[in-house]
Amino acid sequence: MSRSTPRRRPAARRHPATVTDRALRAHLAAATLPACALGAALPGLADSLRHCHPATGVTPPMLMLLVAMFVGGYEVRAVELGRALLRPGLLLSGLAVALLLRMVVLLGAERAVGCWPDHREALWLVVGLSLTATMPVAGAAQTWGAKAQADAPLGVGLVLATTLASPLTVPLGLALAEEPEGSGPRAVLDALAQADSTCAFMALWVAAPCLAGMAARRLTRGRARETALPWLRLLGLANALGLTFLNAAGVAGAIGHRPDPRLVGPALLAGAAVCALPFLAGWLTARRARARRDAAATLTLASGLNNTSAAAALAGCQFTGHPAVLLPIFFYGATQQLLAACLPRLLRPRPGPDAFGAVPTLRPGPAATTAATCGDVPTLSPRPDFTHA
């Protein structure tokens, strides 16, 4: 009597949206570069899309930001934020590095430009750095953190905390920029610093849709959540690429207004320094606190990554006559993308005791293959077990 061979169980079919999403995220850099190139090649089309008004006081970038925050909130479990709040020391350390160190670096940059021959023109670089440094932590910190197997709850807490604190940190950062001209950007910066619309914008277009996404996740369970989540993640990815196109077009169009070539070098050095030093300070802070490697990865990435898209949009709108403001923003964004692409490999947990004095616990499940886009719009990334409550 011959023994029958056991039948293999058929492999579970993956959701088509999941397959597409993972394929795009695995090659996201290849998809991001054409989006940037397309935006630079079609600035007129992007400008018309950016400034059209589907509703009163509402623009497509605002709607896309709302979608990004809702999708990001839907991907996050509420318990993760609670876990982050249970570690206030790490949260406060991350906030101190992410918000305060950039402002200290700005003071040094402000003194450095005083040595430049054209003192008045060079101070516009400080204005651009101020706009960039005061922005909240970008959701790209969560995206790159997934590649480094970082602490997702801590990352969520840092993104939300810096976003909610931005009505206080933005005026403080703007106050650090000296007055390049008597009637120059000082009046605009003061108006932006004192405007109540800043707080309203952050609450209505960032915090509220994120909380709505978290609430929607609680209301949808089981099969409904498993069906909706893959499509929402794919929508979030397409939305991020669209924002990349719009932001690249806005920056390229503004930079094309013939800035002073002599300012390119100082802008490159200043933007790279203000970006790189917070990365280093975040890593040193985590090392000093003897944090676990996953928490150290989150602190490092969150300290150096912030929302340069908002800074570029604000500069392009308010300082069209001074394209030098956009130069440090452009170089800051390029530097943080370069560093964020290299750091996950260095921050990823390795077997055995690590440099922080702890034995890392590797998370189960497939390795994340997400990558950040140059859109830098907060898009929170889930943990590997995102389909469960």
JOQUISUL-V158855 format. One line per field, one symbol per residue. burial: # if it has 24 or more other ideal C-beta (glycine too) atoms within 12 Angstrom, else .. A space follows every 10 residues. Layout:
# JOQUISUL-V158855
burial->???
This chain:
# JOQUISUL-V158855
burial->.......... .......#.. ##.##..##. ##..##..## ..#..##.## ........## ########## ########.# #..#..#..# ########## ###.###.## ..#..#...# ########## ########## ########## ########## #######.## #.######.# ...###.##. .##....##. ##..###.## ####.##... ....#..### .######### ########## #####...## ..#..##### #########. ###.###.#. ########## ########## ######.##. .######### #######.## #.##..###. ...#.#...# .......#.# ########## ###..##..
